[in-house]
Amino acid sequence: MNTTLDFLVEKANEARNFSYSPYSEYKVGASLLCSDGTVYTGCNIENASYSATVCAERVAIFKAISDGKRDFKALCVVGGKGEKGDFAPPCGVCLQVISEFCSPDFTILLVSGGKTKSYTLANFLPNAFSASDIK
């Protein structure tokens, strides 16, 4: 792995440790790399009313947005059940949020057990709903 990827994986794993997931036990951590080199992290935060649950990816993105960041390079996601977890792809809601701020070629990295899978946003969401659809 390269240094940037190692750092993103480290930060995502650290964020995963803060996951609040007493219902599903599905712990997820995410790290978001901004174009200026800043990294934001997030963890999933569950709620007894499942619809109030927030995913790690959205937490990281919303933290960055709330700090005025709008230009992102990559998102790294680690997670799943158990200590080691598994590959944990973003859900549809997270993909829609990512598509609001990122181009179809935005990099999404899934990491599990020292293995990395690299995708683009377009791989996951080839026909994203966008602002052009409501004009």
Backbone as CSV, one residue per row, in Angstrom:
resi,resn,N_x,N_y,N_z,CA_x,CA_y,CA_z,C_x,C_y,C_z
1,MET,0.843,-1.190,0.000,0.000,0.000,0.000,0.878,1.239,0.000
2,ASN,0.367,2.286,-0.595,1.133,3.518,-0.566,0.853,4.265,0.739
3,THR,1.661,5.266,1.014,1.577,5.997,2.265,0.214,6.643,2.467
4,THR,-0.339,7.252,1.432,-1.645,7.894,1.554,-2.717,6.866,1.879
5,LEU,-2.712,5.741,1.179,-3.696,4.699,1.442,-3.525,4.161,2.857
6,ASP,-2.289,3.907,3.269,-2.033,3.433,4.637,-2.617,4.397,5.661
7,PHE,-2.414,5.687,5.439,-2.922,6.700,6.364,-4.445,6.716,6.381
8,LEU,-5.067,6.627,5.207,-6.525,6.611,5.135,-7.105,5.380,5.820
9,VAL,-6.478,4.232,5.635,-6.927,3.002,6.289,-6.781,3.143,7.800
10,GLU,-5.661,3.675,8.249,-5.434,3.880,9.680,-6.519,4.777,10.278
11,LYS,-6.818,5.877,9.617,-7.820,6.818,10.114,-9.218,6.200,10.095
12,ALA,-9.539,5.448,9.055,-10.845,4.793,8.983,-10.992,3.744,10.086
13,ASN,-9.921,3.001,10.342,-9.952,2.016,11.428,-10.101,2.689,12.790
14,GLU,-9.415,3.807,12.988,-9.565,4.544,14.242,-11.006,5.003,14.407
15,ALA,-11.596,5.516,13.344,-12.985,5.985,13.401,-13.935,4.820,13.686
16,ARG,-13.642,3.669,13.122,-14.483,2.480,13.352,-14.563,2.151,14.831
17,ASN,-13.493,2.404,15.553,-13.479,2.137,16.995,-14.510,2.959,17.756
18,PHE,-14.949,4.069,17.192,-15.932,4.934,17.843,-17.369,4.627,17.417
19,SER,-17.537,3.642,16.549,-18.875,3.285,16.063,-19.825,3.033,17.231
20,TYR,-21.018,3.565,17.082,-22.091,3.272,18.035,-23.082,2.396,17.286
21,SER,-22.945,1.076,17.455,-23.752,0.132,16.687,-24.242,-1.017,17.564
22,PRO,-24.982,-0.693,18.641,-25.425,-1.746,19.565,-26.490,-2.669,18.980
23,TYR,-27.166,-2.275,17.918,-28.265,-3.066,17.372,-27.792,-4.036,16.297
24,SER,-27.016,-3.548,15.375,-26.554,-4.404,14.274,-25.179,-5.007,14.540
25,GLU,-24.418,-4.384,15.416,-23.013,-4.758,15.651,-22.191,-4.674,14.368
26,TYR,-22.646,-3.866,13.437,-21.969,-3.647,12.159,-21.219,-2.323,12.269
27,LYS,-19.943,-2.403,12.621,-19.135,-1.218,12.884,-18.447,-0.748,11.603
28,VAL,-18.603,0.541,11.287,-18.006,1.083,10.070,-17.250,2.358,10.408
29,GLY,-16.091,2.509,9.795,-15.312,3.731,9.882,-14.990,4.206,8.480
30,ALA,-14.918,5.507,8.312,-14.615,6.069,6.994,-13.628,7.211,7.151
31,SER,-12.809,7.395,6.144,-11.919,8.551,6.090,-12.055,9.169,4.702
32,LEU,-12.172,10.487,4.688,-12.401,11.246,3.462,-11.196,12.135,3.208
33,LEU,-10.560,11.968,2.062,-9.400,12.766,1.688,-9.856,13.952,0.846
34,CYS,-9.594,15.151,1.348,-9.903,16.372,0.606,-8.752,16.696,-0.338
35,SER,-9.035,17.463,-1.356,-8.006,17.824,-2.334,-6.845,18.589,-1.717
36,ASP,-7.092,19.293,-0.620,-6.013,20.036,0.037,-5.215,19.181,1.018
37,GLY,-5.516,17.872,1.090,-4.785,16.956,1.964,-5.425,16.736,3.324
38,THR,-6.432,17.530,3.659,-7.138,17.352,4.921,-7.897,16.031,4.898
39,VAL,-7.934,15.346,6.039,-8.670,14.092,6.144,-9.733,14.231,7.231
40,TYR,-10.955,13.864,6.883,-12.066,13.848,7.830,-12.488,12.407,8.043
41,THR,-12.868,12.079,9.266,-13.290,10.725,9.575,-14.738,10.708,10.046
42,GLY,-15.309,9.528,10.007,-16.658,9.334,10.513,-16.865,7.884,10.887
43,CYS,-17.817,7.658,11.780,-18.218,6.308,12.147,-19.732,6.231,12.061
44,ASN,-20.258,5.028,11.942,-21.711,4.895,11.917,-22.263,5.086,13.324
45,ILE,-23.432,5.695,13.383,-24.085,5.992,14.646,-25.528,5.518,14.517
46,GLU,-25.839,4.415,15.211,-27.167,3.831,15.120,-28.133,4.490,16.098
47,ASN,-29.401,4.171,15.891,-30.464,4.662,16.746,-31.520,3.567,16.818
48,ALA,-32.203,3.473,17.940,-33.254,2.462,18.078,-34.302,2.617,16.987
49,SER,-34.523,3.831,16.537,-35.366,4.091,15.376,-34.425,4.063,14.169
50,TYR,-34.329,2.924,13.514,-33.300,2.707,12.496,-33.188,3.821,11.462
51,SER,-34.277,4.474,11.119,-34.197,5.521,10.099,-33.387,6.725,10.569
52,ALA,-33.165,6.836,11.869,-32.359,7.939,12.400,-30.861,7.602,12.435
53,THR,-30.508,6.405,11.998,-29.112,5.981,11.944,-28.369,6.769,10.866
54,VAL,-27.092,7.072,11.122,-26.267,7.780,10.143,-25.024,6.930,9.864
55,CYS,-24.703,6.787,8.596,-23.551,5.992,8.177,-22.245,6.765,8.323
56,ALA,-21.161,6.023,8.450,-19.829,6.608,8.620,-19.452,7.530,7.467
57,GLU,-19.793,7.119,6.259,-19.435,7.913,5.086,-20.073,9.301,5.143
58,ARG,-21.356,9.345,5.499,-22.043,10.630,5.577,-21.528,11.483,6.727
59,VAL,-21.173,10.858,7.841,-20.608,11.622,8.954,-19.334,12.326,8.495
60,ALA,-18.442,11.592,7.832,-17.188,12.193,7.355,-17.458,13.320,6.358
61,ILE,-18.355,13.081,5.423,-18.667,14.098,4.416,-19.298,15.323,5.057
62,PHE,-20.234,15.116,5.962,-20.911,16.248,6.594,-19.948,17.052,7.467
63,LYS,-19.001,16.375,8.126,-17.994,17.103,8.899,-17.163,17.991,7.975
64,ALA,-16.764,17.447,6.849,-15.964,18.224,5.889,-16.763,19.400,5.341
65,ILE,-17.993,19.145,4.939,-18.845,20.203,4.390,-19.046,21.303,5.433
66,SER,-19.264,20.905,6.692,-19.507,21.905,7.739,-18.265,22.735,8.037
67,ASP,-17.109,22.268,7.607,-15.866,23.041,7.730,-15.532,23.799,6.449
68,GLY,-16.449,23.783,5.498,-16.250,24.551,4.268,-15.546,23.814,3.149
69,LYS,-15.271,22.537,3.320,-14.609,21.754,2.265,-15.636,21.297,1.238
70,ARG,-15.248,21.311,-0.020,-16.156,20.882,-1.088,-15.446,20.076,-2.178
71,ASP,-14.139,19.939,-2.076,-13.368,19.277,-3.127,-12.697,18.037,-2.540
72,PHE,-13.156,16.856,-2.963,-12.700,15.605,-2.361,-11.992,14.718,-3.376
73,LYS,-11.010,13.949,-2.884,-10.230,13.067,-3.748,-10.613,11.606,-3.607
74,ALA,-10.831,11.150,-2.367,-11.085,9.724,-2.153,-11.775,9.498,-0.821
75,LEU,-12.478,8.374,-0.752,-13.136,7.936,0.470,-12.698,6.510,0.743
76,CYS,-12.274,6.239,1.968,-11.862,4.901,2.375,-12.871,4.400,3.411
77,VAL,-13.363,3.169,3.222,-14.362,2.608,4.131,-13.886,1.251,4.629
78,VAL,-13.928,1.076,5.958,-13.649,-0.217,6.588,-14.836,-0.555,7.476
79,GLY,-15.163,-1.838,7.584,-16.267,-2.144,8.478,-16.829,-3.525,8.339
80,GLY,-17.935,-3.701,9.034,-18.626,-4.972,9.042,-18.707,-5.541,10.439
81,LYS,-19.300,-6.719,10.552,-19.445,-7.371,11.853,-18.131,-7.976,12.306
82,GLY,-17.966,-8.062,13.598,-16.782,-8.687,14.178,-15.597,-7.746,14.227
83,GLU,-14.526,-8.242,14.814,-13.315,-7.430,14.978,-12.712,-7.008,13.648
84,LYS,-12.594,-7.941,12.745,-11.945,-7.669,11.463,-12.893,-7.055,10.453
85,GLY,-14.170,-7.392,10.516,-15.122,-6.864,9.553,-14.963,-7.516,8.195
86,ASP,-15.434,-6.817,7.185,-15.388,-7.306,5.817,-15.470,-6.085,4.908
87,PHE,-15.495,-6.280,3.615,-15.682,-5.151,2.717,-17.076,-4.576,2.974
88,ALA,-17.148,-3.274,3.161,-18.408,-2.618,3.527,-18.691,-1.486,2.539
89,PRO,-19.361,-1.789,1.441,-19.641,-0.746,0.446,-20.652,0.271,0.976
90,PRO,-20.579,1.503,0.487,-21.538,2.534,0.899,-22.959,2.146,0.497
91,CYS,-23.917,2.523,1.345,-25.325,2.276,1.023,-25.792,3.272,-0.038
92,GLY,-26.988,3.093,-0.519,-27.541,3.968,-1.546,-27.656,5.416,-1.115
93,VAL,-28.044,5.648,0.132,-28.162,7.025,0.616,-26.787,7.694,0.630
94,CYS,-25.782,6.978,1.104,-24.423,7.541,1.113,-23.947,7.823,-0.305
95,LEU,-24.214,6.909,-1.222,-23.809,7.124,-2.609,-24.476,8.367,-3.184
96,GLN,-25.741,8.585,-2.851,-26.435,9.777,-3.332,-25.787,11.034,-2.753
97,VAL,-25.419,11.007,-1.474,-24.745,12.158,-0.863,-23.388,12.380,-1.523
98,ILE,-22.644,11.307,-1.740,-21.343,11.429,-2.404,-21.528,12.066,-3.780
99,SER,-22.568,11.639,-4.500,-22.779,12.159,-5.859,-23.132,13.646,-5.872
100,GLU,-23.625,14.156,-4.765,-23.939,15.586,-4.679,-22.668,16.428,-4.737
101,PHE,-21.560,15.878,-4.231,-20.328,16.652,-4.098,-19.159,16.137,-4.937
102,CYS,-19.307,14.960,-5.535,-18.169,14.346,-6.226,-18.538,13.938,-7.650
103,SER,-17.537,13.907,-8.496,-17.725,13.519,-9.893,-17.834,11.992,-9.996
104,PRO,-18.324,11.491,-11.127,-18.445,10.037,-11.301,-17.116,9.281,-11.167
105,ASP,-15.981,9.956,-11.391,-14.692,9.270,-11.276,-14.083,9.355,-9.871
106,PHE,-14.841,9.847,-8.898,-14.390,9.913,-7.510,-14.037,8.505,-7.019
107,THR,-12.920,8.374,-6.306,-12.419,7.085,-5.851,-13.032,6.677,-4.513
108,ILE,-13.541,5.444,-4.463,-14.052,4.849,-3.239,-13.258,3.580,-2.989
109,LEU,-12.572,3.542,-1.848,-11.734,2.409,-1.485,-12.404,1.604,-0.384
110,LEU,-12.517,0.300,-0.594,-13.028,-0.602,0.429,-11.860,-1.453,0.892
111,VAL,-11.671,-1.528,2.210,-10.506,-2.225,2.746,-10.958,-3.245,3.781
112,SER,-10.381,-4.449,3.677,-10.657,-5.510,4.640,-9.484,-6.474,4.668
113,GLY,-9.006,-6.764,5.862,-7.951,-7.764,6.013,-6.711,-7.493,5.195
114,GLY,-6.323,-6.238,5.059,-5.137,-5.889,4.293,-5.352,-5.870,2.793
115,LYS,-6.555,-6.156,2.349,-6.869,-6.122,0.920,-7.691,-4.877,0.618
116,THR,-7.458,-4.320,-0.555,-8.150,-3.101,-0.966,-8.843,-3.329,-2.302
117,LYS,-10.088,-2.866,-2.361,-10.823,-2.848,-3.624,-11.056,-1.384,-3.953
118,SER,-10.731,-0.991,-5.168,-10.873,0.401,-5.595,-11.976,0.505,-6.639
119,TYR,-12.874,1.468,-6.411,-13.987,1.703,-7.315,-14.091,3.195,-7.606
120,THR,-14.891,3.512,-8.581,-15.290,4.901,-8.787,-16.747,5.015,-8.343
121,LEU,-17.178,6.235,-8.118,-18.570,6.462,-7.782,-19.472,5.895,-8.885
122,ALA,-19.063,6.075,-10.136,-19.857,5.577,-11.272,-20.010,4.062,-11.247
123,ASN,-19.031,3.330,-10.692,-19.171,1.879,-10.566,-20.375,1.527,-9.692
124,PHE,-20.547,2.266,-8.613,-21.641,1.998,-7.680,-22.949,2.656,-8.097
125,LEU,-22.876,3.835,-8.680,-24.072,4.628,-8.966,-23.973,5.205,-10.375
126,PRO,-24.191,4.360,-11.388,-23.965,4.812,-12.768,-24.947,5.875,-13.268
127,ASN,-26.130,5.936,-12.691,-27.132,6.901,-13.149,-27.647,7.722,-11.979
128,ALA,-26.758,8.433,-11.339,-27.114,9.198,-10.141,-28.148,10.271,-10.434
129,PHE,-29.066,10.431,-9.510,-30.024,11.534,-9.556,-29.252,12.792,-9.187
130,SER,-29.405,13.859,-9.968,-28.619,15.076,-9.710,-29.466,16.326,-9.878
131,ALA,-28.852,17.456,-9.625,-29.541,18.742,-9.746,-30.124,18.929,-11.141
132,SER,-29.476,18.389,-12.147,-30.001,18.535,-13.513,-31.341,17.815,-13.698
133,ASP,-31.636,16.863,-12.835,-32.898,16.139,-12.922,-34.072,16.923,-12.355
134,ILE,-33.811,17.991,-11.614,-34.909,18.747,-11.017,-35.076,20.138,-11.627
135,LYS,-34.305,20.424,-12.669,-34.393,21.733,-13.316,-35.315,21.691,-14.492
